Amino acid sequence: MFDIALYEGFRGKSGGIIALDCVDSTNAYAVSGSLPAFTVVTAEEQTAGRGRSGRKWHGAKGLNLYFSIVLSGIEPQKLLPMNIFAGYVLADTLKDIADVRIKWPNDMIADGRKLAGILMETSFSGGNLEKAVLGIGLNVNVDELPEEIAQMATSLKILKGRNFVREELLALFMNNLEAKYDDFITGRINLVKLWSDYSAFLDKKISIHKDGVKTQYTERGIDQFGCLRAENSLGRLETIVTGDIGYDFCR
């Protein structure tokens, strides 16, 4: 069971932590509930955890980190940039453990394999953004992955051969996030400039998968809205708003 006492390293702006044994999805719990800003919802197990485009997030009870954070003061146009910003923070949090980089738009990879996923979810009322929740699934202590994803996913334990204290990782991430959050909201963090430090594929060949179609590009960065800038086979720059970079060129 998640040990809240080990989470004491989290300074916390407000909200506190809700530690659950089992839940359908920490994101769904956080979106549907009336929770203060910066409340963290974590669970030992998710029965319906999901990633981008409704994909199922494979989980292992008691071994990984599944958590969601209720955000504050964020505008709709900052939702995709927030996704990118969270990736920067997670990479910084894990920098002493592994070289973790972003595969646009919301996968974190290490050693060419997926280590974590990030998912923003929202609720609107009358066309106004009512709530935004940042969800993260991080493979921590699992050492055996389902056969269908074993070649494209990894964990901190697989990478380093030892277990990690999940509560400490979560506290460190939250401290990093909150220390930089106001700078992100006010635009003092230049996400476009930082992309070169965090991207897994800048200036490399990639394939964009969208609606079952795969198209090859060369990644050239992101724009201020978090959209991908990619050069097509004719040498023309395109702005990619939806889709995913595939794992075709990861290894």
C-alpha positions as CSV (number, residue, x, y, z in Angstrom):
1,M,0.0,0.0,0.0
2,F,1.2,3.5,-0.8
3,D,2.9,4.9,2.3
4,I,1.9,8.5,2.8
5,A,4.5,8.9,5.6
6,L,7.2,8.4,2.9
7,Y,5.6,11.2,0.9
8,E,6.5,13.8,3.6
9,G,9.2,15.2,1.3
10,F,6.4,16.9,-0.7
11,R,6.1,20.5,0.5
12,G,2.8,21.0,-1.3
13,K,1.0,24.2,-2.1
14,S,-2.4,22.8,-1.1
15,G,-4.8,20.0,-1.7
16,G,-2.8,17.1,-0.2
17,I,-2.8,13.5,-1.3
18,I,-5.5,10.9,-1.8
19,A,-4.0,7.4,-1.8
20,L,-6.4,4.7,-3.1
21,D,-5.9,1.0,-3.2
22,C,-7.9,0.5,-6.4
23,V,-9.7,2.8,-8.7
24,D,-10.9,2.7,-12.3
25,S,-8.7,5.7,-13.2
26,T,-7.0,8.3,-11.1
27,N,-7.8,10.9,-13.8
28,A,-11.5,10.0,-13.8
29,Y,-11.6,10.3,-10.0
30,A,-9.8,13.7,-10.0
31,V,-12.0,15.1,-12.8
32,S,-15.3,14.0,-11.3
33,G,-14.5,15.0,-7.7
34,S,-14.6,18.4,-6.1
35,L,-11.0,18.6,-5.1
36,P,-8.7,21.6,-4.2
37,A,-6.0,22.7,-6.7
38,F,-2.9,20.6,-6.5
39,T,-4.6,17.6,-4.9
40,V,-2.8,14.5,-5.9
41,V,-4.8,11.3,-6.5
42,T,-2.7,8.1,-6.6
43,A,-3.6,4.4,-6.6
44,E,-2.0,1.1,-6.2
45,E,-4.0,-0.3,-9.1
46,Q,-6.1,1.1,-11.9
47,T,-8.8,-1.1,-13.5
48,A,-9.5,1.2,-16.4
49,G,-6.3,3.3,-16.7
50,R,-6.0,4.9,-20.1
51,G,-3.6,6.7,-22.3
52,R,-4.0,9.1,-25.3
53,S,-6.9,8.4,-27.7
54,G,-8.5,6.0,-25.2
55,R,-5.7,3.5,-25.3
56,K,-5.5,1.1,-22.3
57,W,-2.6,1.7,-19.9
58,H,-1.2,-1.6,-18.7
59,G,-0.7,-1.6,-15.0
60,A,0.8,-3.7,-12.3
61,K,-0.5,-3.5,-8.7
62,G,1.8,-2.0,-6.1
63,L,4.8,-1.7,-8.5
64,N,4.3,1.5,-10.5
65,L,3.2,5.1,-10.1
66,Y,-0.3,6.1,-11.2
67,F,-1.2,9.6,-10.2
68,S,-3.3,12.6,-11.2
69,I,-3.0,16.3,-10.2
70,V,-5.8,18.8,-10.1
71,L,-4.4,22.0,-11.8
72,S,-5.1,25.6,-11.1
73,G,-5.2,28.8,-13.1
74,I,-4.7,27.1,-16.5
75,E,-6.3,28.4,-19.7
76,P,-7.5,26.1,-22.6
77,Q,-4.7,27.2,-24.9
78,K,-2.1,26.1,-22.4
79,L,-3.4,22.5,-22.1
80,L,-1.0,21.0,-24.8
81,P,1.9,23.1,-23.6
82,M,1.2,21.9,-20.1
83,N,1.5,18.3,-21.4
84,I,5.0,19.3,-22.8
85,F,5.9,21.1,-19.6
86,A,5.0,18.1,-17.5
87,G,7.3,16.0,-19.6
88,Y,10.2,18.4,-19.0
89,V,9.6,18.2,-15.2
90,L,9.4,14.4,-15.2
91,A,12.6,14.2,-17.2
92,D,14.3,16.5,-14.7
93,T,13.0,14.5,-11.8
94,L,14.5,11.3,-13.2
95,K,17.7,12.7,-14.6
96,D,19.9,11.1,-11.9
97,I,18.4,7.7,-12.7
98,A,18.1,7.6,-16.4
99,D,18.3,9.7,-19.6
100,V,14.6,10.3,-20.2
101,R,13.3,12.2,-23.2
102,I,10.0,13.1,-24.8
103,K,8.4,11.4,-27.7
104,W,5.8,13.9,-28.9
105,P,3.2,14.5,-27.7
106,N,3.0,12.6,-24.4
107,D,5.3,9.6,-24.1
108,M,8.5,9.6,-22.0
109,I,11.1,7.2,-23.3
110,A,14.4,5.8,-22.0
111,D,16.7,3.4,-23.9
112,G,14.3,3.7,-26.9
113,R,11.3,2.3,-25.0
114,K,8.3,3.9,-23.3
115,L,8.9,4.6,-19.6
116,A,5.9,6.8,-18.8
117,G,2.8,8.4,-20.3
118,I,1.1,11.7,-19.7
119,L,-2.5,12.4,-20.2
120,M,-4.4,15.7,-19.8
121,E,-8.1,15.5,-19.1
122,T,-10.6,18.3,-18.7
123,S,-14.2,19.2,-17.8
124,F,-16.1,22.1,-19.3
125,S,-19.2,24.0,-18.2
126,G,-21.0,26.3,-20.6
127,G,-17.9,26.4,-22.9
128,N,-15.6,27.4,-20.0
129,L,-12.8,25.2,-18.7
130,E,-14.0,24.1,-15.3
131,K,-11.2,21.7,-14.4
132,A,-7.9,20.4,-15.8
133,V,-6.2,17.2,-14.5
134,L,-2.7,16.1,-15.3
135,G,-2.3,12.3,-15.2
136,I,0.9,10.3,-15.3
137,G,1.7,6.7,-15.4
138,L,5.3,5.8,-14.7
139,N,6.7,2.2,-14.8
140,V,8.8,1.9,-11.7
141,N,9.4,-1.5,-10.1
142,V,7.8,-3.8,-12.6
143,D,10.3,-6.2,-14.1
144,E,8.1,-8.2,-16.4
145,L,5.8,-6.5,-19.0
146,P,3.0,-8.0,-21.1
147,E,4.3,-9.7,-24.2
148,E,2.5,-7.4,-26.5
149,I,4.4,-4.3,-25.2
150,A,7.6,-5.9,-23.9
151,Q,9.6,-4.7,-26.9
152,M,8.4,-1.1,-26.7
153,A,8.2,-0.5,-23.0
154,T,10.5,-0.4,-20.0
155,S,10.7,0.5,-16.3
156,L,13.2,2.0,-13.9
157,K,13.9,-1.4,-12.5
158,I,14.5,-2.9,-15.9
159,L,16.9,0.0,-16.7
160,K,18.8,0.0,-13.4
161,G,18.3,-3.5,-11.9
162,R,16.9,-2.3,-8.6
163,N,13.7,-1.1,-6.9
164,F,12.9,2.5,-6.2
165,V,10.7,4.1,-3.5
166,R,7.7,5.3,-5.4
167,E,6.6,7.8,-2.8
168,E,9.9,9.6,-3.0
169,L,9.7,9.8,-6.7
170,L,6.3,11.3,-6.5
171,A,7.3,13.8,-3.9
172,L,10.3,14.9,-5.9
173,F,8.2,15.3,-9.1
174,M,5.6,17.4,-7.2
175,N,8.2,19.6,-5.7
176,N,9.7,20.2,-9.1
177,L,6.4,20.8,-10.7
178,E,5.2,23.3,-8.1
179,A,8.6,25.1,-8.1
180,K,8.2,25.8,-11.8
181,Y,4.4,26.0,-12.2
182,D,4.0,29.8,-11.8
183,D,6.7,30.4,-14.3
184,F,5.0,28.2,-16.8
185,I,1.6,29.8,-16.3
186,T,3.0,33.3,-16.7
187,G,5.0,32.4,-19.8
188,R,8.5,32.8,-18.2
189,I,9.4,29.3,-19.3
190,N,10.3,29.1,-23.0
191,L,9.0,25.6,-24.0
192,V,10.0,26.0,-27.6
193,K,13.7,26.8,-26.8
194,L,13.8,24.0,-24.2
195,W,12.6,21.3,-26.7
196,S,16.1,20.8,-28.0
197,D,17.2,19.6,-24.5
198,Y,14.3,17.2,-24.0
199,S,13.2,15.8,-27.4
200,A,14.1,12.2,-28.3
201,F,14.0,12.9,-32.0
202,L,14.9,16.5,-32.9
203,D,16.3,16.6,-36.4
204,K,15.8,12.9,-36.8
205,K,13.6,10.8,-39.0
206,I,10.2,10.0,-37.5
207,S,6.9,8.6,-38.5
208,I,3.6,10.2,-37.6
209,H,0.7,7.8,-37.1
210,K,-2.7,9.4,-37.5
211,D,-6.1,7.6,-38.2
212,G,-4.3,4.5,-39.3
213,V,-2.0,6.2,-41.7
214,K,1.8,6.5,-41.3
215,T,3.7,9.4,-42.8
216,Q,7.5,10.0,-42.6
217,Y,8.9,13.3,-41.5
218,T,12.0,14.9,-39.9
219,E,11.3,16.4,-36.6
220,R,12.1,20.1,-36.4
221,G,10.8,21.2,-33.0
222,I,7.5,22.5,-31.5
223,D,5.6,25.8,-31.7
224,Q,4.4,27.9,-28.8
225,F,1.2,25.9,-28.6
226,G,3.0,22.6,-28.2
227,C,2.3,21.4,-31.7
228,L,5.0,19.5,-33.6
229,R,7.0,21.1,-36.4
230,A,8.0,18.5,-38.9
231,E,9.6,18.6,-42.4
232,N,7.9,16.4,-45.0
233,S,9.5,14.5,-47.8
234,L,9.4,17.5,-50.0
235,G,11.4,19.6,-47.5
236,R,8.3,21.7,-46.4
237,L,7.6,22.4,-42.8
238,E,4.2,21.3,-41.5
239,T,2.5,21.9,-38.1
240,I,1.3,18.6,-36.7
241,V,-1.6,19.2,-34.3
242,T,-2.9,15.6,-33.8
243,G,-1.3,12.2,-34.1
244,D,1.6,10.3,-32.5
245,I,5.2,9.8,-33.3
246,G,5.6,6.0,-33.8
247,Y,8.3,3.8,-32.3
248,D,9.6,2.9,-35.8
249,F,12.9,4.8,-35.3
250,C,13.4,4.4,-31.6
251,R,16.0,1.6,-31.7
